[in-house]
Amino acid sequence: LSRSRGVNVQGALARKDSINYVGPGGSFGELALLYPAPRTATVRATVSSVVWVVDRKNFKEILSRSAEDIAKQHAKYLENLTILDPLQAAEKEAMGKALTEMMICQGETIFEQGQEGDTFYILVEGEVSVLEDGKEVRRLAASPSKAEYFGERSLLAKEPRSATIRVTSETAKVLAMDRKSFDMLLGPLEELRAREQNGQTVTP
C-alpha cells in the first residue's frame, strides 16, 4: 500500500452525484482491478483526506495469497475426517481449494429431509441436530481439531435427504462442496469409500 498526499484521516469521500459516501475504513475501486473494465463512477474528496492506494498487480497478489491461506486451512480440517484418510496430501489440498465456507446461525436449517441432495458438508465448528420425521436422533459437534461430515448418503445413493440438519449452537462453520466439484477433483464417492475400505491411496 502507498499513502496518498493529504491530512485529516477523519475526512470522507463521495462520488460526484452523491449516491454513496465512503468514510474512514471504507474502500472503493476494486471492481476495476478485478475486471478489465473502465471505472463506473467518479470519486471526489469532500474534505481533506488520507487515502491508502494499492495497484492492480499487488491487489491481485494479495487476493491470491489469501485464497491459498484459506485453502490450506480447509485442508487442515480434512485431516480429521476418517472418510478422507485414503487421500494423499495433494488431493486434500485440491479439495480444500474447492470448498466453500459458510457461517450459519442457530435455528437455521442446512437441508430438509426429502430434499434432493447435491452437496457434501463438513462441520468444522459448532453443533447441528439430525432430525428424522421431525424427531432428533442425534447431534454432531465439531471443533477445529475434530470435524464432522454429513450429506454424503444422498450423493452416494442419488436419493433424497434422509434427515433434516439444523444448527443448534449460536453459530456453525460449515464447508460445502457440490457433487460436480467433488467428482471432478476426487472421483465418485463410491470409489472414495472403496479406497478407504481397502486402505489404498491412488494418484489423481
C-alpha angles and dihedrals in degrees: 000000000000126000120236121220116271144086133232110066088199090072123118132218128217137183117244096256091043095230089139141015131212118203135182111320093020127120140205142170098058097121094064089052094049097045132037093246135116122255113284097206145019120249121202132177114244092195136009106298143176115228127185113215132201124186126230096259095052092040092057092044090054091050091048093051090048092053091049091051091051092049091051091051090051090050090055090056089053091059088073096056114093092199087066097046092106090061122101121231092258091053092051090049090052090049091049090058092053097049120103117215118223132183112207126189130228114283095021119127119230093194138343130236109262096028121126110262121223103143134076116212134204118194110210102165133020135015135285134191122229111214128188117190089348095306125109111241099174146336131238119211126186141183132181088271096046120038127186130204136206141165096060095114094069090049092049099045098027090230134128121281110283094206144020119249117207130175114244100173123078089261135354129205113216132181114210134194127180122227095252093055093043094051093042094053104033110013128249120327089243089062092046092054092046090053090050092051093047094042091234131149118202126195109241 
